[in-house]
Amino acid sequence: MVGVPGRSKACQPCKKRRVACDQQQPKCSQCSKRKQDCIYHLGCIFVLAEAGSHKTVYKKSDSQVHVNDVAIKPQHRANGKHDSAGLNVRSQTSAELQVARLARTPTQGYAIQQALVATAISEGQSSSSYTLPSMLAKSLQLDAPGYMYAAPLACFAAWRGRRDGNATLISASHQLYIRALRETQVALYDPQIVLADSTLAACNALGLFEALECPDRSISGYQWHRDACCRLVQLRGPAAHVDGFGHILFLSIRPFGILEAVEQARPNFLSDPEWMTIPWLSNVKAPMDVLVDTLTRGPAILRKARHLEAGLTSARPEDTLARMLEIVYDMSCVLYELDVFYEDYEQTTQVPQCWETDSFEQESPDLVFQPVLHFADLGAATTLTLYWAVLAMAWVSLADLLNGCMQAGMQDLFFSTFHAQREELNNLRRPLATYEDMTMEVLRDHWLDNARKVLGSVAYCTTESSIESGPPRVATALSMIIDILKGRLGATHEYRWAVRARQAIGEKWLRLAKFQI
């Protein structure tokens, strides 16, 4: 850091007003009385203390960070001893050893904080879109008060620390997270910035940090942050997510909001027509967006199924049968939409996106399920694993419906009525209108085959080349499959393997996976 010997250390507002500054941290008493921002060391210049780096960052105020175009050379993992947390500890650079200070001294550690900002932006710019580093880099480049940087910085420090086996960065990330909780709460009470992209980005980063570190050793913190993100998205309205970073944040949060609605069997605002159209007025829906659209049907169908199950013993057989056929029709619509999605996806990509492979380089044998699947890229892996998980969910729901029908002794009446309505179902282009297509054996083959495809995808999504976003993405589909396989006859091997794989992902990348039941 370059300074001027003997120069006043007062904050900028006190210097400007030429009054005595008590230099209290993070806000002096003069600025506290006047309810204004307290800014120290205006115009500091620093150079990253990292070998091979030629990036200089000029921070003129809390809300401005200017970075030149020269990339930072990333640190490489070095061999070292494992500490009690299982981290591969290597020697630390002088800059990294001071990172933890910025959580305790918000203003005195500005140079170190800016170094971390510069590193995060550099790595994000060299990463593909929608990866974790890219999301965090965009969050740090928003025009926002400087204190809003704590949340994405905490998330980046945790991700970088786990990747490099850097215990210092991980410790600093936890301190930054505590600071970010306070500062994000302040932003949520500020009417001027509560609906800004920077506030939503901070809330999203807090949720990502919980997924990476799970500091409370439970999923409650993650769920709380995800619910808060969805609520904030709803308050902002669909028009706030049409373009720019607001649109990217919406695409990141939307799947989790819909999966939460599926789990609760209760549709939320994300299923409303305006939320499925307005955010894409300036963008074309990607295959993943179309797939998530299909998933929005799930909460309403599951709600019907639960009402049906609750009234099996008391409702009239005619009413029960009508409800069953209604659910079958809804499920056939979902299967049809999934068929159309896959046909369009194949036509759009034009080249094979997935194939089986005999051998695969994977450090952990717990993450290899045969047959192993290889993908054209991580985007294809993310899309197809979620597609197979949704398809397995649809088929297993039909199997559960048929099983309930058999337990109620209504299978003969159900199949005779089902056969009479086969023409209506055939119009959906889905072969669900014969007896053979609605047997427990056939339905089981369908959902188990798709579940195995998801398991075969885990190895690819957890390789070193997919480390930026692969584990979190496959963990979502893997959790869906675990819920499907749990307690199913003939799927014990697959279920146990899936649970072990999720635990392995939790140990290495995503701490949240360790505490999911």
PENOR-V225437 format. One record per residue. SS is DSSP state (@ for helix, = for strand, . for the rest). PHI is phi in whole degrees, -180 to 180 (none if undefined). NEAR is the number of other C-alpha atoms within 10 Angstrom. Layout:
<<SS,PHI,NEAR> <SS,PHI,NEAR>>
This chain:
<<.,none,10> <.,-102,10> <.,-132,11> <.,-115,6> <.,-58,6> <.,81,6> <.,-75,7> <.,-60,11> <.,-98,12> <.,-67,21> <.,-72,23> <@,-64,18> <@,-60,18> <@,-68,19> <@,-61,14> <@,-66,9> <@,-85,8> <.,59,10> <.,-121,11> <.,-70,12> <.,-113,18> <.,-84,14> <.,57,16> <.,-68,15> <.,-116,14> <.,-87,16> <.,-142,19> <.,-74,19> <@,-66,16> <@,-63,19> <@,-70,18> <@,-64,13> <@,-64,8> <@,-86,8> <.,55,10> <.,-130,11> <.,-67,16> <.,-110,22> <.,-119,19> <.,-111,23> <.,54,19> <.,-66,13> <.,82,12> <.,-67,16> <=,-124,16> <=,-142,19> <=,-120,17> <.,-59,21> <.,-87,15> <.,-139,17> <.,-59,11> <.,85,12> <.,-98,15> <.,-132,16> <.,-97,21> <=,-113,18> <=,-117,20> <=,-108,18> <=,-111,20> <=,-86,14> <=,-159,15> <.,-63,20> <.,-105,16> <=,-129,15> <=,-132,18> <=,-114,12> <=,-123,17> <.,-78,12> <.,-91,10> <.,-84,11> <.,-78,18> <.,-85,19> <.,-76,15> <.,-70,13> <.,-72,12> <.,-104,9> <.,-68,14> <.,-119,12> <.,-70,11> <.,-167,12> <.,-84,12> <=,-93,12> <.,-86,11> <.,-66,6> <.,-89,8> <.,83,12> <.,-90,19> <=,-86,19> <.,-86,19> <.,-121,18> <.,-68,12> <.,-101,13> <.,-78,12> <@,-62,10> <@,-67,16> <@,-68,20> <@,-66,15> <.,-99,16> <.,-60,24> <.,-61,22> <@,-67,18> <@,-68,19> <@,-74,22> <@,-90,16> <.,-126,12> <.,-57,17> <.,-99,19> <.,-67,16> <.,-98,17> <@,-60,20> <@,-62,24> <@,-66,23> <@,-61,23> <@,-65,20> <@,-62,23> <@,-67,20> <@,-61,24> <@,-61,24> <@,-64,22> <@,-63,24> <@,-65,25> <@,-61,23> <@,-67,20> <@,-66,22> <@,-69,17> <.,-92,11> <.,-100,16> <.,-72,15> <.,-62,12> <.,68,17> <.,-83,18> <@,-60,21> <@,-60,26> <@,-65,20> <@,-61,26> <@,-68,29> <@,-63,23> <@,-64,18> <@,-63,27> <@,-77,26> <.,-99,17> <.,-72,19> <.,-80,15> <.,-148,18> <.,-56,15> <@,-59,15> <@,-69,17> <@,-77,25> <@,-79,28> <@,-61,30> <@,-65,32> <@,-65,31> <@,-66,27> <@,-61,30> <@,-66,30> <@,-66,31> <@,-62,28> <@,-67,27> <@,-65,25> <@,-66,20> <@,-65,21> <@,-68,20> <@,-65,18> <@,-97,18> <.,66,23> <.,-104,22> <@,-65,22> <@,-65,19> <@,-64,25> <@,-64,24> <@,-62,16> <@,-64,24> <@,-63,30> <@,-69,20> <@,-68,18> <@,-63,27> <@,-63,25> <@,-62,15> <@,-65,18> <@,-65,26> <@,-59,15> <@,-65,12> <@,-72,18> <@,-68,24> <@,-63,13> <@,-60,15> <@,-64,21> <@,-69,17> <.,-95,10> <.,-96,11> <.,-63,9> <.,-78,9> <.,-127,16> <.,-61,19> <.,-100,18> <.,-75,19> <@,-58,23> <@,-64,25> <@,-70,25> <@,-64,27> <@,-64,28> <@,-66,27> <@,-62,26> <@,-65,26> <@,-65,28> <@,-63,28> <@,-65,24> <@,-65,27> <@,-63,30> <@,-61,26> <@,-67,23> <@,-74,23> <@,-112,23> <.,47,22> <.,-63,16> <.,-89,11> <.,58,14> <.,-155,18> <.,-91,19> <@,-64,14> <@,-63,19> <@,-62,22> <@,-63,16> <@,-63,13> <@,-66,19> <@,-66,23> <@,-62,17> <@,-64,16> <@,-61,27> <@,-64,23> <@,-65,13> <@,-67,18> <@,-59,23> <@,-63,15> <@,-66,12> <@,-70,17> <.,85,14> <@,-64,20> <@,-67,15> <@,-78,20> <@,-124,23> <.,-78,18> <.,-149,15> <@,67,11> <@,-70,18> <@,-60,22> <@,-67,19> <@,-64,17> <@,-62,20> <@,-61,22> <@,-65,17> <@,-75,15> <@,-87,18> <@,-54,19> <@,-58,20> <@,-69,17> <@,-65,21> <@,-73,25> <@,-63,18> <@,-65,18> <@,-66,22> <@,-64,21> <@,-62,13> <@,-88,13> <.,54,18> <.,-144,15> <.,-60,22> <.,-121,18> <@,-62,16> <@,-68,20> <@,-89,20> <.,-71,11> <@,-56,9> <@,-66,13> <@,-79,17> <@,-102,18> <.,-129,12> <@,-59,16> <@,-61,22> <@,-112,18> <.,-64,12> <.,-109,12> <.,-140,11> <.,-89,9> <.,-65,15> <.,-77,11> <@,-53,18> <@,-63,19> <@,-64,17> <@,-65,14> <@,-65,21> <@,-67,20> <@,-56,18> <@,-63,18> <@,-66,23> <.,-66,22> <.,-73,18> <@,-57,25> <@,-57,22> <@,-66,18> <@,-67,21> <@,-66,20> <@,-65,16> <@,-62,16> <@,-64,19> <@,-70,11> <@,-64,11> <@,-64,20> <@,-63,15> <@,-68,11> <.,-106,12> <.,-61,17> <.,-86,11> <.,-109,8> <.,-78,12> <.,-70,10> <@,-56,14> <@,-64,11> <@,-68,12> <@,-62,21> <@,-63,21> <@,-62,13> <@,-67,16> <@,-61,23> <@,-66,17> <@,-65,15> <@,-68,21> <@,-60,20> <@,-63,18> <@,-61,16> <@,-68,19> <@,-67,23> <@,-65,18> <@,-64,22> <@,-63,22> <@,-64,16> <@,-62,19> <@,-67,21> <@,-63,15> <@,-63,12> <@,-57,18> <@,-68,16> <@,-62,11> <@,-65,13> <@,-64,18> <@,-65,12> <@,-69,10> <@,-71,10> <@,-76,10> <.,67,9> <.,-116,9> <.,-57,10> <.,-103,17> <=,-154,15> <=,-156,11> <=,-81,14> <=,-136,12> <.,-78,9> <.,-125,12> <.,-152,13> <.,-81,11> <.,-144,14> <.,-64,12> <.,-104,12> <@,-66,11> <@,-68,17> <@,-107,25> <.,-113,23> <.,-121,20> <.,-86,15> <.,-77,16> <=,-78,22> <=,-105,24> <=,-115,23> <=,-126,19> <.,-64,12> <.,-163,14> <@,-68,21> <@,-62,17> <@,-65,18> <@,-63,25> <@,-63,22> <@,-66,20> <@,-72,24> <@,-65,26> <@,-68,23> <@,-60,23> <@,-66,21> <@,-66,25> <@,-66,26> <@,-64,22> <@,-62,27> <@,-63,21> <@,-66,21> <@,-68,22> <@,-71,21> <@,-66,21> <@,-65,22> <@,-64,21> <@,-65,14> <@,-63,19> <@,-65,22> <@,-64,15> <@,-65,17> <@,-64,21> <@,-68,13> <@,-66,11> <.,-84,13> <.,70,11> <.,-112,15> <@,-63,16> <@,-65,11> <@,-65,13> <@,-63,19> <@,-69,18> <@,-66,11> <@,-70,14> <@,-61,23> <@,-65,14> <@,-67,10> <.,-103,14> <@,-65,15> <@,-64,12> <@,-64,12> <@,-72,19> <@,-64,14> <.,-64,10> <.,-86,16> <.,65,15> <.,-116,15> <.,-74,16> <.,-120,20> <.,-112,20> <.,-128,14> <@,-59,12> <@,-62,12> <@,-83,12> <@,-124,17> <.,-102,14> <@,-61,16> <@,-66,11> <@,-67,13> <@,-62,22> <@,-63,19> <@,-59,14> <@,-64,17> <@,-72,25> <@,-72,20> <@,-63,14> <@,-70,21> <@,-63,29> <@,-65,22> <@,-65,21> <@,-63,27> <@,-64,28> <@,-70,21> <@,-89,28> <@,-61,30> <@,-59,28> <@,-65,26> <@,-75,28> <.,-118,26> <.,-79,18> <@,-62,13> <@,-72,12> <@,-107,16> <.,-66,17> <.,-62,23> <.,-145,20> <@,-62,24> <@,-58,24> <@,-62,24> <@,-71,20> <@,-73,25> <@,-64,23> <@,-65,19> <@,-64,24> <@,-64,25> <@,-65,18> <@,-62,19> <@,-68,28> <@,-61,21> <@,-62,13> <@,-72,20> <@,-77,23> <.,-59,14> <.,78,11> <.,-87,11> <.,-67,8> <.,81,11> <.,-127,16> <@,-64,13> <@,-62,9> <@,-63,18> <@,-64,22> <@,-64,13> <@,-65,17> <@,-62,26> <@,-65,20> <@,-63,14> <@,-65,24> <@,-66,27> <@,-64,20> <@,-65,19> <@,-63,23> <@,-66,23> <@,-70,15> <@,-97,17> <.,-130,22> <.,-121,24> <@,-58,24> <@,-57,29> <@,-64,27> <@,-70,20> <@,-112,14> <.,-82,14> <.,-92,10>>
